[in-house]
């Protein structure tokens, strides 16, 4: 059952998506995704800046995007995923290990608490807010630190969302796989990956999502590693909620749904209608989610964080982008 509080924000997000889709016919070079985000940002910071839209835009940003990612499983097969190759897997592993190491030691160097440095490291390396939500109880982080880490991760991801597509096209050309590796290997949340990749083309969106899903699958390993590190350093008993079952439960449902649908699409003769229908709904869910992302982007938050935090996140972002470009060239991805 849909709560009444969700309806206004959902309708607003959908209307922005419809307007963006219509305008894209007149401005095809800009694209519906870019228009949805930009219109959303303008409205969300001006005439539609109202708390009555918050629950609906949050629902549209998160749940619709999750469904869109799950439905992507009906449009790809394990053969498609295999196109990422061993080089793609090694790229993700090196990116994650390097980003965690750099973020952690930079945070310690700048004087941040152990818990904050670990949450920022995990959030950047794995899957943004979702990773922080899984890591925080495992390392017994303070709720205030957890909230601040989530805000900082989202601020960095929002900036990179707009910067990465431009950098990718300028330095990597129009290679779908290379641009997918850049966006899918760097950006923090699934929403940011989809939004950035959509600014390039549909193929980049598909492969970037696969790179991102690969990162998310390592969430369990990261949570266990961080929990063990804190246990060893502080000499405390392991957190009760870091048993294998609870950590596995922290893997988002839509990742499991994606894998199940991908398995069915790979090994069962599903009718063409399935893929066509899922593509239609997935594209509209995605566009509505992108509109909601724009509507929820609050410029005031960029001005509220302290300078040291912004320097910390800026250096991490710069490191991620430079390392990703270097590894893409070294592994000859794309």
ZAMIKE-903665 format. One record per residue (C-alpha): residue number from 1; x, y, z. Coordinates in Angstrom, 3 decimals. Layout:
// ZAMIKE-903665
{segu=NUM, u=X, v=Y, w=Z}
...
// end
This chain:
// ZAMIKE-903665
{segu=1, u=0.000, v=0.000, w=0.000}
{segu=2, u=1.337, v=3.435, w=-0.994}
{segu=3, u=1.306, v=5.997, w=1.815}
{segu=4, u=-0.411, v=9.302, w=1.077}
{segu=5, u=2.749, v=11.222, w=1.990}
{segu=6, u=4.576, v=9.637, w=-0.949}
{segu=7, u=2.075, v=10.711, w=-3.627}
{segu=8, u=2.923, v=14.458, w=-4.047}
{segu=9, u=6.673, v=13.902, w=-4.408}
{segu=10, u=6.195, v=10.885, w=-6.665}
{segu=11, u=3.816, v=12.778, w=-8.977}
{segu=12, u=6.210, v=15.734, w=-9.106}
{segu=13, u=9.145, v=13.448, w=-9.976}
{segu=14, u=7.120, v=11.690, w=-12.676}
{segu=15, u=5.932, v=14.999, w=-14.185}
{segu=16, u=9.521, v=16.243, w=-14.362}
{segu=17, u=10.459, v=12.970, w=-16.105}
{segu=18, u=7.614, v=13.411, w=-18.630}
{segu=19, u=8.635, v=17.021, w=-19.327}
{segu=20, u=12.275, v=15.963, w=-19.745}
{segu=21, u=11.246, v=13.173, w=-22.129}
{segu=22, u=9.231, v=15.636, w=-24.208}
{segu=23, u=11.959, v=18.288, w=-24.306}
{segu=24, u=14.533, v=15.656, w=-25.288}
{segu=25, u=12.793, v=15.374, w=-28.666}
{segu=26, u=13.713, v=18.990, w=-29.359}
{segu=27, u=17.148, v=18.774, w=-27.712}
{segu=28, u=18.346, v=15.224, w=-28.495}
{segu=29, u=22.001, v=16.129, w=-27.947}
{segu=30, u=21.257, v=16.965, w=-24.300}
{segu=31, u=19.119, v=13.909, w=-23.601}
{segu=32, u=16.228, v=13.193, w=-21.246}
{segu=33, u=18.482, v=12.162, w=-18.341}
{segu=34, u=20.385, v=15.470, w=-18.277}
{segu=35, u=17.171, v=17.455, w=-18.633}
{segu=36, u=15.443, v=15.525, w=-15.836}
{segu=37, u=18.305, v=16.187, w=-13.417}
{segu=38, u=18.663, v=19.874, w=-14.358}
{segu=39, u=14.928, v=20.613, w=-14.243}
{segu=40, u=14.750, v=18.779, w=-10.926}
{segu=41, u=17.626, v=20.794, w=-9.450}
{segu=42, u=16.032, v=24.077, w=-10.540}
{segu=43, u=12.579, v=23.228, w=-9.189}
{segu=44, u=13.901, v=21.603, w=-6.004}
{segu=45, u=15.838, v=24.716, w=-5.038}
{segu=46, u=13.127, v=27.224, w=-6.037}
{segu=47, u=9.355, v=26.837, w=-6.380}
{segu=48, u=9.178, v=23.168, w=-5.311}
{segu=49, u=11.269, v=23.548, w=-2.173}
{segu=50, u=8.610, v=22.116, w=0.125}
{segu=51, u=8.681, v=19.420, w=2.801}
{segu=52, u=5.469, v=17.870, w=1.430}
{segu=53, u=7.480, v=16.515, w=-1.514}
{segu=54, u=10.307, v=14.983, w=0.554}
{segu=55, u=8.935, v=11.490, w=1.202}
{segu=56, u=7.768, v=11.062, w=-2.381}
{segu=57, u=11.019, v=12.209, w=-3.951}
{segu=58, u=12.981, v=10.003, w=-1.551}
{segu=59, u=10.802, v=7.032, w=-2.544}
{segu=60, u=11.258, v=7.844, w=-6.242}
{segu=61, u=15.017, v=8.285, w=-5.917}
{segu=62, u=15.624, v=5.072, w=-4.010}
{segu=63, u=12.889, v=2.508, w=-4.605}
{segu=64, u=12.227, v=3.240, w=-8.297}
{segu=65, u=15.933, v=3.157, w=-9.044}
{segu=66, u=16.278, v=-0.132, w=-7.179}
{segu=67, u=13.466, v=-1.650, w=-9.256}
{segu=68, u=15.091, v=-0.281, w=-12.408}
{segu=69, u=18.398, v=-1.956, w=-11.545}
{segu=70, u=16.629, v=-5.233, w=-10.730}
{segu=71, u=14.790, v=-5.177, w=-14.086}
{segu=72, u=18.125, v=-4.696, w=-15.823}
{segu=73, u=18.665, v=-8.394, w=-15.104}
{segu=74, u=16.118, v=-9.235, w=-17.824}
{segu=75, u=18.111, v=-7.283, w=-20.416}
{segu=76, u=21.556, v=-8.802, w=-19.783}
{segu=77, u=22.997, v=-12.295, w=-19.494}
{segu=78, u=26.032, v=-13.753, w=-17.773}
{segu=79, u=27.656, v=-13.635, w=-21.194}
{segu=80, u=27.176, v=-9.850, w=-21.105}
{segu=81, u=28.766, v=-9.682, w=-17.662}
{segu=82, u=31.654, v=-11.798, w=-18.958}
{segu=83, u=32.484, v=-8.928, w=-21.324}
{segu=84, u=33.915, v=-7.119, w=-18.309}
{segu=85, u=36.599, v=-9.819, w=-18.290}
{segu=86, u=39.314, v=-10.517, w=-15.745}
{segu=87, u=40.783, v=-7.091, w=-16.418}
{segu=88, u=37.477, v=-5.531, w=-15.327}
{segu=89, u=37.450, v=-7.597, w=-12.128}
{segu=90, u=41.083, v=-6.774, w=-11.294}
{segu=91, u=40.323, v=-3.122, w=-12.014}
{segu=92, u=37.490, v=-3.130, w=-9.460}
{segu=93, u=39.562, v=-4.970, w=-6.831}
{segu=94, u=42.535, v=-2.610, w=-7.220}
{segu=95, u=40.268, v=0.434, w=-7.151}
{segu=96, u=38.535, v=-0.701, w=-3.981}
{segu=97, u=41.728, v=-1.682, w=-2.143}
{segu=98, u=43.510, v=1.539, w=-3.130}
{segu=99, u=40.586, v=3.842, w=-2.303}
{segu=100, u=40.095, v=2.215, w=1.109}
{segu=101, u=43.806, v=2.488, w=1.934}
{segu=102, u=44.139, v=6.088, w=0.716}
{segu=103, u=40.908, v=7.305, w=2.354}
{segu=104, u=41.704, v=5.643, w=5.674}
{segu=105, u=45.269, v=6.899, w=6.035}
{segu=106, u=44.417, v=10.377, w=4.716}
{segu=107, u=41.609, v=10.607, w=7.259}
{segu=108, u=43.958, v=9.612, w=10.066}
{segu=109, u=46.552, v=12.104, w=8.816}
{segu=110, u=43.986, v=14.911, w=8.854}
{segu=111, u=43.015, v=14.033, w=12.423}
{segu=112, u=39.663, v=12.326, w=11.915}
{segu=113, u=38.487, v=9.566, w=14.225}
{segu=114, u=39.166, v=5.956, w=13.314}
{segu=115, u=35.467, v=5.249, w=12.829}
{segu=116, u=34.926, v=8.261, w=10.558}
{segu=117, u=37.939, v=7.364, w=8.405}
{segu=118, u=36.682, v=3.785, w=8.000}
{segu=119, u=33.136, v=4.848, w=7.100}
{segu=120, u=34.387, v=7.348, w=4.518}
{segu=121, u=36.771, v=4.725, w=3.114}
{segu=122, u=34.084, v=2.060, w=2.839}
{segu=123, u=31.454, v=4.437, w=1.509}
{segu=124, u=33.717, v=5.661, w=-1.276}
{segu=125, u=35.018, v=2.221, w=-2.189}
{segu=126, u=31.795, v=0.200, w=-2.128}
{segu=127, u=28.335, v=1.737, w=-2.336}
{segu=128, u=28.003, v=5.053, w=-0.547}
{segu=129, u=25.282, v=5.387, w=2.088}
{segu=130, u=24.389, v=1.678, w=1.970}
{segu=131, u=27.972, v=0.709, w=2.793}
{segu=132, u=28.143, v=3.220, w=5.641}
{segu=133, u=24.867, v=1.855, w=6.994}
{segu=134, u=26.357, v=-1.657, w=7.070}
{segu=135, u=29.796, v=-0.610, w=8.378}
{segu=136, u=28.663, v=1.739, w=11.186}
{segu=137, u=27.199, v=-0.900, w=13.553}
{segu=138, u=30.076, v=-3.288, w=12.842}
{segu=139, u=32.660, v=-0.743, w=14.036}
{segu=140, u=30.316, v=0.783, w=16.654}
{segu=141, u=30.393, v=4.224, w=15.110}
{segu=142, u=28.593, v=7.177, w=16.663}
{segu=143, u=25.254, v=7.989, w=14.989}
{segu=144, u=26.291, v=11.625, w=14.484}
{segu=145, u=29.504, v=10.547, w=12.737}
{segu=146, u=27.493, v=8.119, w=10.635}
{segu=147, u=25.115, v=10.875, w=9.521}
{segu=148, u=27.955, v=13.238, w=8.694}
{segu=149, u=29.776, v=10.550, w=6.697}
{segu=150, u=26.630, v=9.888, w=4.653}
{segu=151, u=26.211, v=13.596, w=3.871}
{segu=152, u=29.867, v=13.959, w=2.829}
{segu=153, u=29.772, v=10.854, w=0.629}
{segu=154, u=26.656, v=12.098, w=-1.130}
{segu=155, u=28.103, v=15.568, w=-1.644}
{segu=156, u=31.213, v=14.139, w=-3.313}
{segu=157, u=29.136, v=11.761, w=-5.416}
{segu=158, u=26.854, v=14.569, w=-6.567}
{segu=159, u=29.794, v=16.666, w=-7.762}
{segu=160, u=31.424, v=13.712, w=-9.532}
{segu=161, u=28.071, v=12.814, w=-11.109}
{segu=162, u=28.320, v=15.899, w=-13.316}
{segu=163, u=32.100, v=15.971, w=-13.739}
{segu=164, u=32.860, v=12.334, w=-14.649}
{segu=165, u=30.884, v=12.093, w=-17.921}
{segu=166, u=32.715, v=15.159, w=-19.251}
{segu=167, u=36.125, v=13.846, w=-18.142}
{segu=168, u=35.362, v=10.415, w=-19.573}
{segu=169, u=34.353, v=11.601, w=-23.021}
{segu=170, u=37.289, v=14.042, w=-23.204}
{segu=171, u=39.987, v=11.572, w=-22.112}
{segu=172, u=38.528, v=8.182, w=-23.062}
{segu=173, u=36.627, v=9.141, w=-26.188}
{segu=174, u=33.338, v=7.387, w=-26.813}
{segu=175, u=34.428, v=3.931, w=-25.663}
{segu=176, u=31.385, v=2.526, w=-23.874}
{segu=177, u=33.347, v=0.055, w=-21.745}
{segu=178, u=36.009, v=2.576, w=-20.688}
{segu=179, u=33.430, v=5.194, w=-19.703}
{segu=180, u=31.459, v=2.495, w=-17.896}
{segu=181, u=34.545, v=1.508, w=-15.910}
{segu=182, u=35.138, v=5.145, w=-14.961}
{segu=183, u=31.606, v=5.892, w=-13.749}
{segu=184, u=30.889, v=2.418, w=-12.348}
{segu=185, u=34.278, v=2.182, w=-10.640}
{segu=186, u=34.349, v=5.646, w=-9.053}
{segu=187, u=30.891, v=6.910, w=-8.138}
{segu=188, u=29.543, v=6.127, w=-4.698}
{segu=189, u=25.869, v=5.193, w=-5.043}
{segu=190, u=23.952, v=3.211, w=-7.648}
{segu=191, u=21.826, v=6.280, w=-8.327}
{segu=192, u=24.868, v=8.411, w=-9.064}
{segu=193, u=26.310, v=5.733, w=-11.355}
{segu=194, u=23.074, v=5.468, w=-13.330}
{segu=195, u=22.655, v=9.244, w=-13.470}
{segu=196, u=26.202, v=9.905, w=-14.692}
{segu=197, u=26.227, v=7.030, w=-17.182}
{segu=198, u=22.843, v=8.119, w=-18.557}
{segu=199, u=24.424, v=11.419, w=-19.556}
{segu=200, u=26.571, v=9.459, w=-22.042}
{segu=201, u=24.383, v=6.681, w=-23.487}
{segu=202, u=22.325, v=3.574, w=-22.683}
{segu=203, u=25.185, v=1.098, w=-23.245}
{segu=204, u=27.372, v=2.948, w=-20.755}
{segu=205, u=24.502, v=2.852, w=-18.253}
{segu=206, u=24.210, v=-0.922, w=-18.630}
{segu=207, u=27.906, v=-1.718, w=-18.248}
{segu=208, u=28.507, v=0.924, w=-15.561}
{segu=209, u=25.771, v=-0.727, w=-13.504}
{segu=210, u=27.564, v=-4.067, w=-13.875}
{segu=211, u=30.837, v=-2.541, w=-12.638}
{segu=212, u=28.933, v=-1.029, w=-9.711}
{segu=213, u=27.197, v=-4.304, w=-8.844}
{segu=214, u=30.605, v=-6.012, w=-8.778}
{segu=215, u=31.726, v=-3.509, w=-6.132}
{segu=216, u=28.592, v=-4.026, w=-4.049}
{segu=217, u=29.123, v=-7.791, w=-3.986}
{segu=218, u=32.316, v=-7.175, w=-1.970}
{segu=219, u=30.411, v=-5.300, w=0.768}
{segu=220, u=30.399, v=-8.374, w=3.014}
{segu=221, u=34.190, v=-8.687, w=2.812}
{segu=222, u=34.710, v=-4.997, w=3.603}
{segu=223, u=32.375, v=-5.056, w=6.626}
{segu=224, u=34.115, v=-8.121, w=8.087}
{segu=225, u=37.582, v=-6.634, w=7.467}
{segu=226, u=36.696, v=-3.324, w=9.148}
{segu=227, u=35.067, v=-5.073, w=12.101}
{segu=228, u=38.164, v=-7.227, w=12.633}
{segu=229, u=40.434, v=-4.177, w=12.355}
{segu=230, u=38.511, v=-2.286, w=15.041}
{segu=231, u=38.352, v=-5.368, w=17.268}
{segu=232, u=42.117, v=-5.845, w=17.059}
{segu=233, u=43.034, v=-2.168, w=17.488}
{segu=234, u=40.672, v=-1.345, w=20.352}
{segu=235, u=40.601, v=-4.745, w=22.026}
{segu=236, u=36.808, v=-4.929, w=22.128}
{segu=237, u=34.527, v=-7.880, w=21.506}
{segu=238, u=33.144, v=-8.212, w=17.971}
{segu=239, u=29.813, v=-6.504, w=17.389}
{segu=240, u=26.862, v=-8.851, w=17.762}
{segu=241, u=25.388, v=-7.982, w=14.379}
{segu=242, u=28.427, v=-8.923, w=12.295}
{segu=243, u=27.668, v=-12.621, w=11.966}
{segu=244, u=27.593, v=-13.900, w=8.367}
{segu=245, u=23.783, v=-13.928, w=8.196}
{segu=246, u=23.340, v=-10.307, w=9.277}
{segu=247, u=26.122, v=-9.024, w=7.019}
{segu=248, u=24.743, v=-10.940, w=4.028}
{segu=249, u=21.365, v=-9.393, w=4.799}
{segu=250, u=22.949, v=-5.965, w=4.302}
{segu=251, u=23.411, v=-6.678, w=0.590}
{segu=252, u=20.643, v=-4.704, w=-1.162}
{segu=253, u=17.633, v=-6.763, w=-2.290}
{segu=254, u=17.790, v=-5.395, w=-5.827}
{segu=255, u=21.271, v=-6.856, w=-6.343}
{segu=256, u=19.949, v=-10.318, w=-5.509}
{segu=257, u=16.902, v=-9.701, w=-7.738}
{segu=258, u=19.194, v=-8.602, w=-10.568}
{segu=259, u=21.272, v=-11.780, w=-10.269}
{segu=260, u=18.168, v=-14.009, w=-10.213}
{segu=261, u=16.628, v=-12.325, w=-13.270}
{segu=262, u=19.986, v=-12.386, w=-15.051}
{segu=263, u=20.246, v=-16.127, w=-14.339}
{segu=264, u=16.749, v=-16.730, w=-15.736}
{segu=265, u=17.501, v=-14.637, w=-18.813}
{segu=266, u=20.774, v=-16.507, w=-19.374}
{segu=267, u=19.515, v=-20.073, w=-19.129}
{segu=268, u=15.784, v=-20.009, w=-19.910}
{segu=269, u=14.164, v=-19.220, w=-23.284}
{segu=270, u=12.216, v=-16.190, w=-22.052}
{segu=271, u=9.855, v=-14.520, w=-24.553}
{segu=272, u=11.123, v=-11.360, w=-26.273}
{segu=273, u=8.188, v=-9.568, w=-24.653}
{segu=274, u=9.837, v=-9.885, w=-21.227}
{segu=275, u=12.955, v=-7.982, w=-22.212}
{segu=276, u=11.013, v=-5.340, w=-24.148}
{segu=277, u=8.581, v=-4.700, w=-21.295}
{segu=278, u=11.304, v=-4.598, w=-18.645}
{segu=279, u=13.292, v=-2.113, w=-20.748}
{segu=280, u=10.232, v=0.159, w=-21.055}
{segu=281, u=9.442, v=0.187, w=-17.338}
{segu=282, u=13.095, v=0.289, w=-16.314}
{segu=283, u=13.743, v=3.380, w=-18.457}
{segu=284, u=10.755, v=5.252, w=-17.002}
{segu=285, u=11.598, v=4.247, w=-13.435}
{segu=286, u=15.163, v=5.386, w=-14.043}
{segu=287, u=14.135, v=8.740, w=-15.539}
{segu=288, u=11.703, v=9.402, w=-12.676}
{segu=289, u=14.452, v=8.529, w=-10.182}
{segu=290, u=16.883, v=10.919, w=-11.894}
{segu=291, u=14.284, v=13.684, w=-11.672}
{segu=292, u=13.911, v=12.930, w=-7.959}
{segu=293, u=17.692, v=13.049, w=-7.489}
{segu=294, u=17.654, v=16.550, w=-8.963}
{segu=295, u=14.687, v=17.607, w=-6.833}
{segu=296, u=16.441, v=16.409, w=-3.659}
{segu=297, u=19.784, v=18.100, w=-4.342}
{segu=298, u=20.064, v=20.878, w=-1.755}
{segu=299, u=22.713, v=23.488, w=-2.529}
{segu=300, u=22.708, v=24.679, w=1.092}
{segu=301, u=24.283, v=21.409, w=2.226}
{segu=302, u=27.347, v=22.157, w=0.121}
{segu=303, u=27.929, v=25.273, w=2.205}
{segu=304, u=27.304, v=23.739, w=5.633}
{segu=305, u=30.258, v=21.345, w=5.868}
{segu=306, u=33.574, v=22.435, w=7.352}
{segu=307, u=36.594, v=23.231, w=5.195}
{segu=308, u=38.634, v=20.288, w=6.519}
{segu=309, u=35.884, v=17.838, w=5.592}
{segu=310, u=35.575, v=19.329, w=2.111}
{segu=311, u=39.356, v=19.130, w=1.587}
{segu=312, u=39.276, v=15.489, w=2.736}
{segu=313, u=36.520, v=14.557, w=0.297}
{segu=314, u=38.031, v=16.621, w=-2.512}
{segu=315, u=41.388, v=14.828, w=-2.227}
{segu=316, u=39.649, v=11.436, w=-2.178}
{segu=317, u=37.637, v=12.328, w=-5.273}
{segu=318, u=40.747, v=13.505, w=-7.114}
{segu=319, u=42.591, v=10.319, w=-6.151}
{segu=320, u=39.719, v=8.104, w=-7.315}
{segu=321, u=39.413, v=9.755, w=-10.718}
{segu=322, u=43.166, v=9.798, w=-11.410}
{segu=323, u=43.613, v=6.181, w=-10.295}
{segu=324, u=40.617, v=5.001, w=-12.328}
{segu=325, u=41.941, v=6.655, w=-15.496}
{segu=326, u=45.407, v=5.180, w=-14.905}
{segu=327, u=44.059, v=1.645, w=-14.384}
{segu=328, u=41.727, v=1.896, w=-17.385}
{segu=329, u=44.721, v=2.711, w=-19.583}
{segu=330, u=46.961, v=0.075, w=-17.946}
{segu=331, u=44.362, v=-2.709, w=-18.255}
{segu=332, u=43.302, v=-1.435, w=-21.690}
{segu=333, u=39.650, v=-1.528, w=-20.743}
{segu=334, u=37.561, v=-0.598, w=-23.751}
// end
